Amino acid sequence: MSNGLIAPHGGELIVNLVGEAERAALLERAAALPQITVGSRQLADLEMLANGAYSPLRGFMTREDYLSVVNTMHLSNSLPWSIPITLAVTAEQAAGVPEGSEVALVNAEGVLQAVLTVQEKFGYDKALEARQVYRTEDEAHPGVKVVYQQGDVLLGGPVQIVALQPQIFEQYRYTPAQSRALFAERGWKRVVAFQTRNPVHRAHEYIQKCALETVDGLYLHPLVGDTKGDDIPADVRMRCYEVLLENYYPQDRVILGVLPAAMRYAGPREAIFHALMRKNYGCSHFIVGRDHAGVGNYYGTYDAQHIFAEFDADKLGITPMFFDHTFFCKVCDAMASKKTCPHNGEHHVMLSGTKVRQMLQAGEVPPREFSRPEVASVLIEAMRQPVTKG
């Protein structure tokens, strides 16, 4: 491990973003290639492939890896990987790109993003992917809905990426190589990552600080790719993290970065996926709380913790840190969990996300036991005015 940091998944960072000389040649060649327009999720996948966060992947999955991931949560080489990374197209689009040919992947404005070498094109069972990855075939599940609505043919093969989307939160958009350099500069070897798509409340803060007691540093790494329409917009969340870190965390022991990936809402499988990406970013530990990456009632409260037992710890590489549901206990006069608090629920301050949202919309500040006042102020201000989703 370089600088004492954990090795990337598979042993090395696989960066699929081409250099300047190669980029010029690709741009010229791509002008004559058939084009496929890719949406926001695939654009996010391309960025993760470009910067090495999806190491050891070199592109979109071919049939063998796809089926292995769907059915066993491992790549065909037996390396753990829990979410299929695919490019779905219509049968008509697939007909125009024979196996062995190249295709230009462009964004909605027609700007070239990458060149895909079509190693394989194949049909797939959408219901099987839904059952295995999301544990349901219910189209009301946001991840399942995406699978059912996408094309019927998958194109697999390596990508050469020539451009990335406009970089929102650019000052926080560290690549895995950059985050590793930051950790090394600070002398960190044991780094814990925290994944979130929500503002950090007191329960989150408590488990982060518990974890921080045992490691060298915390990488607060919120996801800023596609989320559900009712999730709090990324720009509002980022301001919440900024005021929280300014006021309540030691500056030399926390780094705030962003993860450009899209949410799948795949619950337990996504917990593994999130952990592996943070391993590539240089983190040795990963916090897993209650209902990680969950949605609705599709997953058990602690299924995302239990799934780690299904993997060889050495192959997984990154160490999960499991935390129970936490709350403020009025008798203990402190944050606690069922593991540390002897008092019954009537003494616990636990507010649902729905209840907090109602309070914020009414301009009411949630109790200090639930949310830091600086964070609540940011959220109340955001509720008062329309915000463009980040």
Phi, psi and omega in degrees: 000124180290138179058020180078001180279158176301142178288149175298163180295122183090354173106336180210152175285125178261101182263120185256012175273125186280159177282174186300314182297315180292326180298316180299318179294320180293318179301319179293315182292323185294337182301333182259002184269154171298150184247143171233126178276128181252149182270187188296324180293316180293326176297320176295317178300320179297321178295320180292326174290324182295317189266356178098358181295336178264015177308135015261020184288143177249002180171201179280145191292139171276174188304314185299313179292319181302308182294323179295318179293314181300317187267333186233354183063026176223149170291168183296342177270011176080006176282134180302134173196127194249346183237128177291134177251105192226161173238108181264137178225168176283163178300324179295316178296318181297326181297334183273000181227090180296154177301138182094348180268175177248152177222142178272128176261120184238158176275184185298336179271002179083012180276131182297130177252320185198161171246123179257129170270115186282093180286326184203144170231138188203150174280165183208163183264104183296321181295322178297314179299318179299311182297314186285314186278318186254354178064023177198153173255008183290119183290349176288341176289127186299326178288318178296320180302318179298315181299314183293330184273345184278174184298166186267357182235137177256135175257123181243144177155171182288151178240145170246113189263130185249343183207156175239160178294161174310134190270094172288151182055042187303324183291345179250001190270065182285137171283166175305320179296320181289319179294321177298320178295320178297316179297316182297320179301324182273356181077017179281136172240321177258108185236128179257134179257145174236120178267134175208151170238011181233161171299150181278122175256184189297326179295317176299314182301318181299312183288328175298317183286329173298315179295321183295336177297337189250357184230180182277329184198162178248131173253099176281112196230070181295146177277131182238011173280198183302133171228178179294155182299334182264003174285153180292133184304150186299321183294326177291316180299318181297321178295323177300315180296320182297313182291329178293313182292326179298326191252337192228002182234148175291123188300328185274001184238007180223137172237132176260124175226175177237149176254115185282005183291160174269146174287140173256336185062039182266013173057236185306315180297326180287334175298318177296314180302313180296322179295316182295321177298318181291331172301317178295329178284354176105008182274137180267339183228155183217125181282130175234111179262210181278141172051047180299128177058025182274169176206142179056219180242034185281339185230150176291156187307320184242022177300326182291341174274318183298327186295336181296335179291344181277000184241148171292120185300324180292321179289324178293315172087314182271143185265119177283146174242113186266136178230141176283170176296130184247161187199171173263127178259124182291332179282313176293337184058044183196164170290145183199179173223178179297338179285338186239349184248128180271356189268157183278172190299336182294344180262001186259136175266105178225117180247137176286158176302323179296316181295317180297318180299319179297319179296315182296318180296330178275002180078014180270136177276124177300155181303148181302332180293342181257317187220140174295139184300327179296321178291315179300322180297318178299316183292319179297316179299320179294323180294336184280345182221148178298137181237133175286128181297132182281000000 
